[in-house]
Amino acid sequence: MALGDFGVRVSPNTVARLLHQMGYSLRVNHKKLSTDCSPDRNDQFLYLSDLRQRFQRRGLPIISVDTKKRELVGNFKNPGARWDLSPRLVNDHDFRSDSTGVAIPYGIYDLLANRGSVMVGVSHDTSAFAAHAIAHWWRQEGSTRYPRSRQLLILSDTGGSNGARRRTWKTELQSQLADSLGLTLTVAHYPTGASKWNPIEHRLFSEISKKLGRRTTRQLSENPQLHPLHQNGNRVVGHRSTRPSQLSHRYRTDTRTASIPSTETA
């Protein structure tokens, strides 16, 4: 029963003050309960840590890879605010039919060099595209940065285009990197639900999200000088490399890289 039924009149502010005194406050749900926890979960992280240390001691390249959320290319709203004289006008609805295409950013973070690269696909997030992006990175940066290394450690999530159970992911790595480039690959997957511990999430993607949340992706145009068409019809249409700490406030919103920041490499 309400206090009003007993003839007690009280204002909302008084109720709020009394609740605060009793330790109550407005709270949101916290994602803390694990629904799929393997008893070997801690051993998996210990193995990953040991593997990274072994490669790092020998100066061998270690990359963390993942696909960022698919973006519609067009004049659509992104959360965030920016300093400006007037608000930027965007579409009132995010309909796929109003977009000029999609942008699929595939990120590669080099742990030893602390540098991140992003390749942008324009059709589907496939294992062939993921392997092609890594091969493209190795030709453009990895082989120059690690000229004497023939080994590569790849850290990835256990799902998606680079998932642990995807046979295509393994065959594409074999054909596009091991056979074509002569690399010995070691692929380590983080446990299910542990993607937030993948280094690329908090070293590269978090910085991109903070910088790009205020911008729109208006146009995606191809650069013919970048890698040609894939066997599966996907393409790498943009490539940017930068240190995560050097992401600046200068952008190109109407270029081939869609929502990738335009920064000078160190």
C-alpha positions as CSV (number, residue, x, y, z in Angstrom):
1,M,0.0,0.0,0.0
2,A,1.1,3.6,-0.7
3,L,1.8,6.1,2.0
4,G,-1.0,8.2,0.6
5,D,-3.5,5.5,1.6
6,F,-2.5,6.3,5.2
7,G,-2.9,10.0,4.8
8,V,0.9,10.6,4.7
9,R,1.9,13.1,2.1
10,V,5.6,13.0,1.0
11,S,7.4,14.6,-2.0
12,P,9.4,12.6,-4.5
13,N,12.6,14.4,-3.4
14,T,12.0,13.2,0.2
15,V,11.6,9.6,-1.0
16,A,14.8,9.9,-3.0
17,R,16.7,11.3,0.0
18,L,15.5,8.5,2.2
19,L,16.5,5.9,-0.3
20,H,20.0,7.3,-0.7
21,Q,20.3,7.3,3.1
22,M,19.5,3.6,3.1
23,G,22.1,2.9,0.4
24,Y,19.9,2.7,-2.6
25,S,20.8,4.3,-5.9
26,L,19.9,3.9,-9.6
27,R,22.0,1.0,-11.0
28,V,22.4,-0.7,-14.3
29,N,22.9,-4.4,-15.0
30,H,26.5,-5.6,-14.8
31,K,27.8,-8.4,-17.1
32,K,29.6,-10.5,-14.5
33,L,28.1,-14.0,-14.6
34,S,29.8,-16.4,-16.9
35,T,27.6,-18.9,-18.7
36,D,30.3,-21.0,-20.3
37,C,33.4,-21.4,-18.2
38,S,35.8,-24.2,-18.9
39,P,37.7,-25.6,-15.9
40,D,40.9,-25.2,-18.0
41,R,40.2,-21.5,-18.7
42,N,43.1,-20.3,-16.4
43,D,45.5,-22.8,-18.0
44,Q,44.6,-21.4,-21.4
45,F,45.5,-17.9,-20.4
46,L,48.7,-19.1,-18.8
47,Y,49.6,-20.9,-22.0
48,L,48.8,-17.7,-24.1
49,S,51.0,-15.6,-21.8
50,D,53.9,-18.1,-22.0
51,L,53.6,-18.2,-25.8
52,R,53.7,-14.5,-26.1
53,Q,56.7,-14.2,-23.8
54,R,58.6,-16.9,-25.8
55,F,58.0,-15.0,-29.1
56,Q,58.8,-11.7,-27.5
57,R,62.1,-12.9,-26.1
58,R,63.2,-14.0,-29.5
59,G,62.0,-10.8,-31.2
60,L,59.6,-12.6,-33.4
61,P,56.5,-10.8,-34.6
62,I,53.2,-11.1,-32.7
63,I,50.0,-9.7,-34.1
64,S,46.5,-9.5,-32.6
65,V,43.6,-9.6,-35.2
66,D,39.9,-9.1,-35.2
67,T,37.0,-7.7,-37.2
68,K,35.4,-4.5,-36.1
69,K,31.7,-3.9,-36.3
70,R,30.3,-3.7,-39.9
71,E,29.6,0.0,-40.8
72,L,27.1,1.3,-43.2
73,V,28.7,3.8,-45.6
74,G,26.6,6.9,-45.8
75,N,25.4,10.0,-43.9
76,F,24.4,8.1,-40.8
77,K,24.6,9.0,-37.1
78,N,27.4,7.8,-34.8
79,P,27.3,8.4,-31.0
80,G,29.6,11.1,-29.6
81,A,30.0,14.8,-29.7
82,R,32.5,17.2,-31.3
83,W,33.3,20.9,-31.1
84,D,31.6,22.8,-34.0
85,L,29.6,25.9,-34.8
86,S,26.5,23.8,-35.8
87,P,25.4,20.2,-35.6
88,R,26.1,17.9,-38.5
89,L,22.9,16.9,-40.2
90,V,22.5,13.1,-40.8
91,N,19.8,10.8,-41.9
92,D,16.9,10.3,-39.5
93,H,17.0,6.5,-40.0
94,D,19.8,4.0,-40.6
95,F,18.3,2.1,-43.5
96,R,20.6,-0.2,-45.4
97,S,18.8,0.9,-48.6
98,D,20.1,4.5,-48.0
99,S,23.7,3.4,-47.8
100,T,26.2,3.3,-50.6
101,G,27.7,0.0,-49.3
102,V,29.2,-1.5,-46.2
103,A,32.7,-1.2,-44.7
104,I,34.2,-4.1,-42.8
105,P,37.3,-3.0,-40.9
106,Y,39.7,-5.8,-40.2
107,G,42.3,-4.8,-37.6
108,I,45.9,-6.0,-37.2
109,Y,47.8,-4.8,-34.1
110,D,51.6,-5.4,-33.9
111,L,52.4,-5.9,-30.2
112,L,56.1,-5.5,-30.4
113,A,56.0,-2.3,-32.6
114,N,52.9,-1.0,-30.9
115,R,51.4,-0.2,-34.3
116,G,48.0,-0.9,-35.7
117,S,46.7,-1.4,-39.2
118,V,43.2,-1.6,-40.6
119,M,42.1,-3.1,-43.9
120,V,38.6,-2.4,-45.1
121,G,36.5,-4.9,-46.9
122,V,33.4,-4.0,-48.9
123,S,31.4,-7.2,-49.1
124,H,31.6,-10.0,-46.5
125,D,33.7,-10.9,-43.4
126,T,35.1,-14.2,-44.7
127,S,38.1,-16.3,-43.7
128,A,39.6,-15.6,-47.1
129,F,39.3,-11.9,-46.5
130,A,40.9,-12.2,-43.0
131,A,43.8,-14.2,-44.3
132,H,44.3,-11.9,-47.2
133,A,44.4,-8.9,-44.9
134,I,47.2,-10.5,-42.8
135,A,49.1,-11.4,-46.0
136,H,48.7,-7.8,-47.2
137,W,50.0,-6.5,-43.9
138,W,53.0,-8.8,-44.0
139,R,53.9,-7.6,-47.5
140,Q,53.4,-4.0,-46.7
141,E,54.9,-3.8,-43.1
142,G,55.7,-7.1,-41.5
143,S,58.4,-8.2,-44.0
144,T,60.1,-4.8,-43.7
145,R,59.8,-4.6,-39.9
146,Y,61.0,-8.2,-39.3
147,P,63.1,-9.0,-42.4
148,R,64.9,-12.0,-40.8
149,S,61.8,-13.6,-39.2
150,R,60.0,-16.5,-40.8
151,Q,57.7,-17.1,-37.9
152,L,54.5,-15.3,-36.9
153,L,52.3,-15.6,-33.9
154,I,48.6,-14.7,-34.5
155,L,46.3,-14.0,-31.5
156,S,42.6,-14.0,-32.3
157,D,39.1,-14.6,-30.9
158,T,37.6,-18.1,-31.0
159,G,34.7,-17.0,-33.3
160,G,34.1,-15.0,-36.4
161,S,36.0,-15.2,-39.7
162,N,39.1,-16.2,-37.8
163,G,37.4,-18.7,-35.5
164,A,39.1,-21.8,-34.1
165,R,36.6,-24.2,-35.7
166,R,36.6,-22.7,-39.2
167,R,38.4,-25.0,-41.6
168,T,38.5,-22.3,-44.3
169,W,40.4,-20.1,-41.9
170,K,43.1,-22.7,-41.6
171,T,43.3,-23.5,-45.3
172,E,43.5,-19.8,-46.3
173,L,46.3,-19.2,-43.8
174,Q,48.1,-22.2,-45.3
175,S,47.7,-21.1,-48.9
176,Q,48.0,-17.3,-48.5
177,L,50.7,-17.1,-45.8
178,A,52.5,-20.4,-45.2
179,D,52.8,-21.5,-48.8
180,S,52.9,-18.2,-50.6
181,L,55.2,-16.3,-48.1
182,G,57.1,-19.1,-46.6
183,L,56.0,-18.3,-43.0
184,T,55.6,-20.7,-40.1
185,L,52.4,-19.7,-38.4
186,T,51.4,-20.2,-34.8
187,V,47.7,-19.3,-34.2
188,A,46.4,-19.0,-30.6
189,H,42.7,-18.4,-29.8
190,Y,41.3,-16.8,-26.7
191,P,38.6,-18.8,-24.9
192,T,35.0,-18.2,-25.6
193,G,33.7,-14.9,-24.1
194,A,37.3,-13.6,-23.5
195,S,37.6,-11.4,-26.6
196,K,38.0,-8.3,-24.4
197,W,41.5,-9.7,-23.4
198,N,42.5,-9.8,-27.0
199,P,45.1,-6.9,-27.2
200,I,43.6,-5.4,-30.3
201,E,40.4,-4.6,-28.5
202,H,41.8,-2.2,-25.9
203,R,45.0,-1.1,-27.8
204,L,43.5,-0.3,-31.2
205,F,39.7,-0.6,-31.6
206,S,39.0,1.3,-28.4
207,E,41.0,4.3,-29.7
208,I,39.3,4.1,-33.1
209,S,35.9,4.1,-31.5
210,K,36.7,7.1,-29.4
211,K,38.0,9.1,-32.3
212,L,35.5,8.0,-34.9
213,G,32.3,8.1,-32.9
214,R,31.7,11.7,-33.9
215,R,32.1,11.2,-37.6
216,T,30.0,9.8,-40.4
217,T,31.1,7.5,-43.2
218,R,29.9,9.2,-46.4
219,Q,31.7,7.5,-49.3
220,L,33.8,4.5,-49.9
221,S,35.9,4.7,-53.1
222,E,38.5,2.2,-54.1
223,N,42.2,2.7,-54.6
224,P,43.4,0.8,-57.6
225,Q,46.9,0.7,-56.3
226,L,45.9,-1.6,-53.4
227,H,45.6,-5.3,-53.6
228,P,43.3,-6.7,-56.3
229,L,40.1,-8.6,-56.1
230,H,40.0,-11.7,-53.9
231,Q,39.0,-15.1,-55.1
232,N,35.7,-14.7,-53.2
233,G,34.9,-11.3,-54.5
234,N,36.0,-9.3,-51.5
235,R,38.5,-6.5,-51.7
236,V,40.9,-4.6,-49.4
237,V,40.0,-1.0,-50.2
238,G,41.8,0.8,-47.5
239,H,45.0,0.5,-45.4
240,R,46.1,2.8,-42.6
241,S,48.9,2.2,-40.1
242,T,49.6,4.2,-37.0
243,R,50.5,4.0,-33.4
244,P,47.3,3.8,-31.3
245,S,48.5,6.7,-29.1
246,Q,49.0,8.8,-32.2
247,L,45.4,8.8,-33.5
248,S,44.8,12.5,-34.1
249,H,41.8,14.7,-34.6
250,R,42.3,14.9,-38.4
251,Y,40.0,12.8,-40.5
252,R,39.0,12.1,-44.0
253,T,35.4,11.3,-44.0
254,D,35.0,11.1,-47.8
255,T,37.9,8.8,-48.8
256,R,38.4,5.2,-49.6
257,T,39.1,4.3,-46.0
258,A,35.6,5.3,-44.8
259,S,35.8,5.7,-41.1
260,I,39.5,5.1,-40.7
261,P,41.5,8.1,-39.3
262,S,44.0,9.7,-41.5
263,T,47.2,10.1,-39.6
264,E,50.9,10.2,-40.5
265,T,52.9,7.1,-39.6
266,A,55.9,7.5,-37.3
